[in-house]
């Protein structure tokens, strides 16, 4: 029968009256006040004796009975299944040391006598590979050894009990109202423009560099301002004396423009001359700071076209409509999004306000912490302070611990960005409806948000299998020139060098404040790199870790920086900082798909499922083809010359000299002209080209999502999942030197082979979508506004595993198959797996 009483923050009243019981399940309990709470007894301690299900005693007669049953099962198994071991997840796997259930699954590293272990599970016979040497698991063709383990082990994973600590350390002055308290470390996370232990120090962040006679506003930087500078964020506004002082006057808006030197070229900005016309009310001149929105929309007044709503949280042509800002997980419903930084409600913390403290309401805890049994410390009534609480939660492995890093690595980069489209995958319109962006780098945000809300997340670093370090390089490298306080002067102007330094400082932080890195030399840590050159510029200190990237260059052929953009080049970074590692190591790292905006029409019409008979184009590629074409990238290094070679052979659009490709054919399209029906064109093709742009590109995702067989042309460079999925089942790889033979190679596939590849492409398509992240947003919008948008309706119909599900499956395989884990020594954990799955050998 539940025991009901009043509960204070210190639990003193309850413990004085019920001190014999220690473990409870809390229901409908608000820890913010002395409200009534309902406790359900789970397991207790009576007269000093702890009674738990895992340590019960039994009689010799019961032991004999169990032994007889096991012996009978063994005899039956021997006669009925003499050759191939059966795999039954419900069978008796092993006789335990003690007579009774054992809560610990122990693998081969735990110190058990290897002679007493049963033979390794014969997955090879149970799950044979197909003709492509693939083993399918959940509709995906995996490399055989991975697919077998997932089929035989991941499929039968059980939940385990994990103790999650709910912390209650306080911060100095409660962060002075200018930050969020990390209740685990007792440290403040200060908003943009504030610093100090209690966020009481105000920073002064200039918009402009020091002036000179030639440049009275300093040299160019994105934050350059001829009007009013907000020094907390280094952002430029119209300022006092104007009709709309809070209207942004960002960058080109505030300076004079000169006519272009060539027809069609953009106008040049004179950074030394302010544009005073933006302050005028004379309707014959180009105003901005005094333009009434109604008159502007009615075309009754002229205004400068270069002035627009660049900053987040504002919408409308004249920035007159306040809208939702873009924050990580939109603060999980436990805070206010202020330009990218989550200002958490009392009792909550984390970059997305998803971590509860002891003063939070249990009813509001996130799903990955519920249902929970709460363990109240015996001495809670003896202290005068808040105490940490232990909540026992059922979870499946692998378990991921996410570092709550200082905001300079994530939230401040979002709060201070000058262009709202940078490094986010969504914005909000005048009605606060979701606008998905085309930012390929938005994948980093999507992955981070999904892991934060994942049932695989844990707050218990001792139980964690992996550790995710959330450095948002998608924001760092796009914001390198945003303001003077983010100067690249110490990095020779290289964004790659600046970003490397951010990762190294994150490494310094976790080594200083947490014990987890040294236990594995960082090999169980995950670092996300979203930019064109991937982890090429990772500091040497973190290279042992798993790199989650979009650019899988093993440097086996292209052993140098491949970008045509000088500021991203990493060749000049000293080996003392970078080391001598490649960009990608297929034995430990993983390539994930780029972000792709939801296309409602493509999903609803099922372009991806279009059959072979409706695909009339043999080969298709549409994109920049380099300097030989109008508006082509001028650098010879662009695409490492691969796209240029393809165009020389098969170009279907005349180049600057009026020439087509040497092997131009009607059913082969290689064109730089932007297609108005790109997805339709892909869905009308059998094979689609996948080549690098300036580093990685999103062409693999385009092909897969429209059901087109990808043709990969980039030597030594891995594509998404290529080191875990069997690419022979759904893709074609062509060596760069074989480009002239491309069409002959493709024509060599018979119809059956093509049909099989198309079928496999269709099966794995959703693994290239960040469906989980999109459904999190759909749930937030439904909760806030009560409706479901068209894109959400289409995504709710999809049921196959997405990017995040695939990522977790790869981690689970690595948890029990990475050789380095066997060298860590004894490690006892409940893995929720049969013993045979825990004794894998290389």
Residue pairs with C-beta under 8 A, 6 or more apart in sequence:
2 38
2 39
2 40
3 18
3 21
3 39
3 41
4 36
4 37
4 38
4 39
5 13
5 14
5 17
5 18
5 36
5 37
5 39
6 13
6 14
6 34
6 35
6 36
6 37
7 13
7 14
7 29
7 31
7 34
7 35
7 36
7 37
8 34
9 31
9 358
9 359
9 386
10 380
10 381
10 383
10 384
10 385
10 386
10 387
11 376
11 380
11 381
11 387
12 380
12 381
14 37
14 39
14 376
15 376
15 378
15 380
15 381
16 381
19 378
20 44
20 45
20 46
21 41
21 44
21 45
22 43
22 44
22 45
22 375
22 376
22 378
23 41
23 42
23 43
23 44
23 373
23 374
23 375
23 392
24 39
24 40
24 41
24 42
24 373
24 374
24 375
24 376
25 39
25 40
25 42
25 371
25 372
25 373
25 374
26 37
26 38
26 39
26 362
26 372
26 373
26 374
27 37
27 38
27 40
28 37
28 38
28 362
28 363
29 35
29 37
29 38
29 361
29 362
29 363
30 37
30 361
30 362
30 363
31 347
31 358
31 359
31 360
31 361
31 362
32 346
32 347
32 359
32 360
32 361
42 373
43 50
43 51
43 52
43 53
44 50
44 51
45 51
53 101
53 103
54 100
54 101
54 102
54 103
55 100
56 100
57 99
57 100
58 99
58 100
62 99
63 99
66 95
66 99
67 95
70 92
70 95
73 91
73 92
77 86
84 122
84 125
84 126
85 119
85 121
85 122
85 125
85 126
87 121
87 123
87 126
87 152
89 155
89 156
89 834
93 118
93 834
93 835
93 836
94 118
94 835
96 102
103 161
103 830
104 828
104 829
104 830
105 160
105 829
105 830
105 831
105 832
105 833
105 835
105 838
106 112
106 828
106 829
106 835
106 838
107 816
107 827
107 831
107 838
107 839
108 114
108 117
108 822
108 838
108 839
109 821
109 822
109 824
109 825
109 826
109 827
110 826
110 827
110 828
111 826
117 835
117 839
118 835
118 836
118 839
119 836
120 836
120 839
120 840
120 841
121 152
121 153
121 834
121 836
121 837
123 148
123 149
123 151
123 152
124 144
124 148
126 148
126 151
126 152
127 135
127 147
127 148
127 151
127 152
128 135
129 135
129 144
129 147
130 136
130 141
130 729
132 141
132 726
132 728
132 729
133 143
133 144
133 726
133 728
134 141
134 142
134 143
134 144
134 147
134 726
134 728
134 729
135 141
135 142
135 143
135 144
135 146
135 147
135 148
135 151
136 142
136 147
137 147
137 150
137 151
137 154
137 155
137 809
138 150
138 800
138 801
138 809
139 763
139 764
139 800
139 801
140 147
140 725
140 763
140 764
140 767
140 801
140 806
141 147
141 725
141 726
141 729
141 730
141 760
141 763
141 764
142 150
142 724
142 725
142 726
143 723
143 724
143 725
143 726
144 726
145 817
146 724
146 810
146 813
147 726
149 813
149 816
149 817
149 837
149 840
150 809
150 812
150 813
152 837
153 816
153 833
153 834
153 837
154 809
154 812
154 813
156 833
156 834
156 837
157 396
157 397
157 812
157 832
157 833
158 396
158 832
158 833
159 394
159 395
159 396
159 832
160 394
160 395
160 396
160 397
160 829
160 830
160 831
160 832
161 392
161 393
161 394
161 830
162 392
162 393
162 394
162 395
162 399
162 458
162 460
162 463
163 375
163 390
163 391
163 392
163 460
163 463
164 369
164 372
164 390
164 391
164 392
164 393
164 458
164 459
164 460
165 184
165 388
165 389
165 390
165 391
165 459
165 460
166 356
166 357
166 358
166 360
166 388
166 389
166 390
166 391
166 459
167 183
167 184
167 357
167 358
167 388
168 183
168 357
168 358
168 359
168 385
168 386
168 387
168 388
168 389
169 183
169 184
169 185
169 186
169 386
170 181
170 183
170 186
170 386
171 179
171 181
171 182
171 183
171 186
171 187
171 188
171 198
172 188
172 197
172 198
173 198
173 199
173 200
174 181
174 198
175 181
175 188
175 189
175 190
175 198
175 199
176 194
176 198
176 199
176 200
177 199
178 190
178 191
178 194
178 199
178 200
179 188
179 189
179 190
179 191
179 194
179 199
180 188
180 189
180 335
180 342
180 343
180 344
180 349
180 353
181 187
181 188
181 189
181 349
182 188
182 189
182 349
182 350
182 404
183 349
183 355
183 357
183 358
184 349
184 355
184 404
184 459
185 404
185 513
187 406
188 196
188 197
188 198
188 199
189 349
189 404
189 406
189 407
189 411
190 196
190 199
190 407
191 199
191 232
191 338
191 341
191 343
191 407
191 415
192 232
192 233
192 339
192 341
192 412
192 415
192 416
193 202
193 203
193 205
193 231
193 232
193 233
194 200
194 201
194 202
194 203
194 232
195 201
195 202
195 203
202 232
203 231
203 232
204 231
205 231
205 232
205 233
205 234
205 483
205 484
205 485
206 229
206 231
206 234
206 483
206 484
206 485
207 221
207 223
207 224
207 225
207 229
207 231
207 234
207 235
207 236
207 483
207 484
208 217
208 218
208 221
208 223
208 224
208 225
208 229
208 484
209 218
209 219
209 221
209 484
210 218
211 217
211 218
212 218
214 272
215 271
215 272
216 272
217 224
217 225
217 226
217 255
217 271
217 272
217 274
218 224
219 271
220 271
221 481
221 482
221 483
221 484
222 251
222 418
222 419
222 479
222 481
222 482
222 483
223 229
223 234
223 235
223 236
223 251
223 418
223 482
223 483
223 484
224 236
224 251
224 254
224 255
224 271
225 235
225 236
225 249
225 254
226 236
226 249
226 254
226 255
226 274
226 275
227 236
227 237
227 238
227 239
227 249
227 254
227 278
227 289
228 236
228 237
228 238
228 239
228 240
228 245
228 249
229 235
229 236
230 236
230 237
233 339
233 415
233 416
234 416
234 482
234 483
234 484
234 485
235 248
235 250
235 311
235 416
235 418
236 248
236 249
236 250
236 251
236 254
237 245
237 246
237 247
237 248
237 249
238 244
238 245
238 246
238 247
238 248
238 249
238 278
238 279
238 288
238 289
239 245
239 249
239 289
241 279
242 279
242 289
242 290
243 281
243 289
243 290
243 292
244 289
244 290
244 291
244 318
244 320
245 289
247 288
247 289
247 318
247 319
248 309
248 310
248 311
248 314
248 319
249 278
249 288
249 289
249 307
250 307
250 310
250 311
250 418
251 310
251 418
252 269
252 306
253 275
253 278
253 288
253 304
253 306
253 307
253 308
254 274
254 275
254 278
255 269
255 270
255 271
255 273
255 274
255 275
256 269
256 270
256 273
256 274
256 275
257 267
257 268
257 269
257 270
257 275
257 306
258 267
258 268
258 269
258 270
259 267
260 266
260 267
260 268
261 268
275 286
275 304
277 285
277 286
277 287
277 304
278 286
278 287
278 288
278 289
278 304
278 307
279 287
279 288
279 289
279 290
280 286
280 287
280 290
281 287
281 290
283 300
283 301
283 302
284 302
285 302
286 302
286 303
286 304
287 301
287 302
287 303
287 304
288 303
288 304
288 307
291 301
291 303
291 318
292 301
293 316
293 317
293 318
293 320
295 301
296 303
296 317
296 318
297 317
303 318
308 317
309 315
309 316
309 317
309 318
309 319
309 420
310 418
310 419
310 420
311 319
311 339
311 418
311 420
312 325
312 326
312 339
312 340
312 417
312 420
312 427
313 322
313 323
313 324
313 325
313 339
313 420
314 320
314 321
314 322
314 323
315 321
315 322
315 323
315 428
315 429
315 430
316 430
321 430
323 428
323 429
323 430
323 432
324 330
324 337
324 428
324 432
325 337
325 338
325 339
325 340
325 428
326 337
326 340
326 414
326 420
326 424
326 426
326 427
326 428
327 337
327 340
327 341
327 342
327 352
327 414
328 342
328 351
328 352
328 410
328 411
328 414
328 445
328 448
328 449
328 452
329 352
329 354
329 449
329 452
329 453
329 776
329 780
330 337
330 352
330 777
330 780
331 337
331 342
331 343
331 344
331 352
331 353
332 342
332 348
332 352
332 353
332 354
332 366
332 452
332 453
333 353
333 780
333 783
334 344
334 345
334 348
334 353
334 354
334 364
335 342
335 343
335 344
335 345
335 348
335 353
336 342
336 343
337 343
338 415
339 414
339 415
339 416
340 411
340 412
340 413
340 414
340 415
340 416
340 417
341 407
341 411
341 412
341 414
341 415
342 350
342 351
342 352
342 353
342 411
344 350
344 353
345 353
346 359
347 356
347 357
347 359
347 360
347 361
348 354
348 355
348 356
348 357
348 360
349 355
349 357
349 404
350 404
350 452
351 404
351 405
351 407
351 410
351 411
351 452
351 470
352 449
352 452
354 366
354 452
354 453
355 404
355 459
356 362
356 364
356 365
356 366
356 369
358 386
358 387
358 388
358 389
359 386
362 372
362 374
365 372
366 453
367 453
367 455
368 393
368 395
368 453
368 454
368 455
368 456
368 457
369 391
369 393
369 459
370 393
371 393
371 394
372 391
372 392
372 393
373 391
373 392
374 389
374 390
374 391
374 392
375 389
375 390
375 391
375 392
376 389
377 387
377 388
377 389
377 390
379 387
380 387
395 455
395 456
395 458
396 455
396 456
396 832
397 456
397 465
397 812
397 815
397 831
397 832
397 833
398 456
398 465
398 466
398 808
398 811
398 812
398 815
399 456
399 457
399 458
399 460
399 463
399 464
399 465
399 466
400 451
400 454
400 456
400 457
400 458
400 464
400 465
400 466
400 467
400 468
400 526
400 811
401 457
401 458
401 459
401 460
401 461
401 464
401 466
401 467
401 468
401 516
402 451
402 452
402 457
402 467
402 468
402 470
403 467
403 468
403 469
403 470
403 510
403 514
405 469
405 470
405 471
405 506
405 509
405 510
406 509
407 415
409 470
409 471
409 472
409 502
409 505
409 506
410 470
410 471
410 472
410 475
413 423
413 472
413 475
413 476
413 479
414 423
414 424
414 472
414 475
416 479
416 482
416 483
417 423
417 475
417 478
417 479
417 482
418 479
418 482
418 483
419 478
420 427
421 427
421 437
421 439
422 439
422 474
422 475
422 478
422 479
423 439
423 441
423 442
423 444
423 445
423 472
423 474
423 475
423 478
423 479
424 437
424 439
424 442
424 445
425 436
425 437
425 439
425 442
425 443
425 445
425 446
425 595
425 770
425 773
426 434
426 435
426 436
426 437
426 442
426 777
427 434
427 435
427 437
428 434
428 435
429 435
432 784
432 785
433 781
433 789
434 777
434 781
434 789
434 791
436 597
436 598
436 774
436 791
437 597
438 597
439 474
439 595
440 550
440 594
440 595
440 596
440 697
440 698
441 474
441 478
441 530
441 531
441 594
441 595
442 474
442 595
443 530
443 550
443 592
443 593
443 594
443 595
443 770
443 803
444 472
444 473
444 474
444 528
444 530
445 472
445 474
445 595
445 773
446 595
446 770
446 773
446 774
446 803
447 528
447 548
447 592
447 770
447 773
447 803
447 804
447 807
448 468
448 470
448 472
448 528
449 773
449 776
450 770
450 772
450 773
450 776
450 804
451 457
451 468
451 804
453 776
454 804
454 808
456 808
458 464
461 467
461 514
461 515
461 516
463 829
464 516
464 524
465 524
465 811
465 815
466 524
466 525
466 526
466 546
466 811
466 815
467 510
467 516
467 517
467 524
467 525
467 526
468 525
468 526
468 528
469 506
469 507
469 510
469 525
469 526
469 527
469 528
469 545
470 528
471 502
471 503
471 506
471 527
471 528
473 499
473 502
473 503
473 528
473 529
473 530
473 531
474 530
474 531
476 495
476 498
476 499
476 502
477 495
477 496
477 498
477 499
477 531
477 568
479 486
480 486
480 488
480 495
480 498
480 499
480 567
481 488
486 498
488 494
488 495
488 497
488 498
488 567
491 497
491 498
491 501
492 572
493 566
493 567
494 567
494 568
494 569
494 570
494 572
494 573
495 567
495 568
496 533
496 536
496 537
496 561
496 567
496 568
496 569
496 570
496 573
497 537
497 570
497 572
497 573
497 577
499 531
499 537
500 537
500 538
500 539
500 570
500 573
500 577
500 578
501 539
503 527
503 538
503 539
503 542
504 539
504 541
504 542
504 577
507 517
507 522
507 539
507 541
507 542
510 516
510 517
511 517
511 518
516 524
516 525
517 525
519 824
520 820
520 824
521 544
522 541
522 542
522 544
522 545
523 544
523 545
523 546
523 588
523 818
523 820
524 545
524 546
524 821
525 542
525 545
525 546
526 545
526 546
526 548
527 535
527 538
527 542
527 545
527 546
527 547
527 548
528 548
528 549
529 535
529 538
529 547
529 548
529 549
529 550
529 551
530 549
530 550
531 551
531 568
531 695
532 551
532 563
532 565
532 568
532 693
532 694
532 695
532 696
533 551
533 553
533 561
533 562
533 563
533 568
533 570
533 583
533 695
534 547
534 549
534 550
534 551
534 552
534 553
534 583
534 584
534 695
534 696
535 547
535 549
535 551
535 583
535 584
535 589
536 551
536 553
536 561
536 570
536 582
536 583
537 570
537 573
537 578
538 547
538 578
538 581
539 577
539 578
539 579
540 575
540 577
540 578
540 579
540 581
543 579
543 581
545 588
546 588
546 589
546 590
546 814
547 584
547 585
547 588
547 589
547 590
548 589
548 590
548 592
548 807
549 583
549 584
549 589
549 590
549 591
549 592
550 591
550 592
550 593
550 594
550 696
550 720
551 583
551 584
551 591
551 695
551 696
551 717
552 583
552 584
552 586
552 589
552 591
552 717
552 718
552 719
552 722
552 723
553 562
553 582
553 583
553 584
553 716
553 717
553 718
554 582
554 583
554 584
554 585
554 586
554 716
554 717
554 718
555 582
555 583
555 584
555 716
556 582
556 715
556 716
557 715
557 716
558 640
558 715
558 716
558 717
559 582
560 571
561 568
561 569
561 570
561 571
562 637
562 640
562 692
562 695
563 569
563 637
563 694
563 695
564 633
564 635
564 637
564 638
564 694
565 694
568 694
568 695
570 578
584 591
584 717
584 718
586 718
586 722
586 723
587 723
588 818
589 723
590 721
590 723
590 724
590 807
590 810
591 718
591 719
591 720
591 721
591 722
591 723
592 720
592 721
592 803
592 807
593 700
593 701
593 720
593 767
593 768
593 769
593 770
593 803
594 696
594 697
594 698
594 701
595 770
596 698
596 701
596 702
596 705
596 768
596 769
596 770
598 774
598 791
598 794
598 795
599 679
599 705
600 790
600 791
600 794
601 679
602 608
602 679
602 683
602 705
602 706
603 794
603 795
603 797
603 798
604 794
607 679
607 680
607 682
607 683
607 706
607 707
608 683
608 705
608 706
608 707
608 761
608 762
608 765
609 707
609 762
610 683
610 684
610 707
611 758
612 686
612 751
612 754
612 755
612 758
614 684
615 683
615 684
615 685
615 686
615 708
616 667
616 684
616 685
617 667
617 668
617 669
617 681
617 684
617 685
617 686
618 665
618 667
618 668
618 685
618 686
618 687
618 743
618 746
618 747
619 650
619 667
619 668
619 669
619 670
619 685
619 686
619 687
619 688
619 689
619 711
619 742
619 743
619 746
620 668
620 669
620 681
620 682
620 684
620 685
620 687
620 688
620 689
620 708
621 643
621 646
621 669
621 670
621 671
621 688
621 689
621 691
621 699
622 669
622 671
622 672
622 673
622 674
622 675
622 678
622 681
623 643
623 672
623 693
623 697
623 699
624 632
624 633
624 638
624 639
624 643
624 672
624 693
625 632
625 643
625 644
625 646
625 647
625 651
625 655
625 670
625 671
625 672
626 632
626 633
626 635
626 636
626 638
626 639
626 641
626 643
626 644
626 647
627 633
627 634
627 635
627 636
627 638
627 644
628 644
628 647
628 648
628 655
628 656
628 657
629 647
629 653
629 655
629 656
629 672
630 656
630 672
631 672
632 672
633 639
633 694
638 644
638 693
638 694
639 691
639 692
639 693
639 694
640 692
640 714
642 691
642 692
642 713
642 714
642 736
642 739
643 691
643 693
645 736
645 739
646 670
646 689
646 691
646 713
646 739
646 742
647 655
647 661
647 670
647 672
648 661
648 662
649 661
649 662
649 663
649 739
649 740
649 742
650 661
650 663
650 664
650 665
650 668
650 670
650 742
650 743
651 659
651 660
651 661
651 664
651 670
651 671
652 660
652 661
652 664
652 668
652 669
652 670
652 671
653 660
653 670
653 671
653 672
653 673
654 660
661 670
663 740
663 743
665 743
668 743
669 681
669 685
670 689
675 681
678 702
679 702
679 705
679 706
682 688
682 702
682 703
682 706
682 708
683 706
683 707
683 708
685 708
686 708
686 709
686 746
686 754
686 758
687 708
687 709
687 710
687 711
687 732
687 746
688 699
688 702
688 703
688 706
688 708
688 709
688 710
688 711
689 699
689 711
689 713
690 697
690 699
690 700
690 703
690 710
690 711
690 712
690 713
690 714
690 719
691 697
691 699
691 713
691 714
692 714
692 717
693 699
699 710
700 710
700 712
700 719
700 720
700 768
701 720
701 768
702 708
703 709
703 710
703 761
704 710
704 730
704 761
704 764
704 765
704 768
705 765
705 768
705 769
707 758
707 761
707 762
707 765
708 761
709 730
709 731
709 732
709 754
709 757
709 758
709 761
710 719
710 730
710 731
710 732
710 761
711 731
711 732
711 733
711 734
711 742
711 746
712 719
712 727
712 731
712 732
712 733
712 734
713 733
713 734
713 735
713 736
713 739
713 742
714 736
715 735
715 736
719 727
719 731
720 768
721 767
721 806
721 810
724 810
724 813
725 764
727 733
729 756
729 757
729 760
730 757
730 760
730 761
730 764
731 757
732 745
732 746
732 749
732 757
734 742
734 745
738 745
749 757
763 800
765 800
766 798
766 800
766 801
766 802
767 800
767 801
767 802
767 803
767 805
767 806
768 803
769 798
769 802
769 803
770 802
770 803
770 804
771 795
771 798
771 802
771 803
771 804
772 802
772 803
772 804
772 805
773 804
774 791
774 792
774 795
775 792
775 795
775 796
777 792
778 788
778 789
778 791
778 792
778 795
778 796
781 787
781 788
781 789
781 792
782 788
782 792
788 796
801 809
815 821
816 831
816 833
816 837
816 838
816 840
817 840
817 842
819 842
831 837
831 838
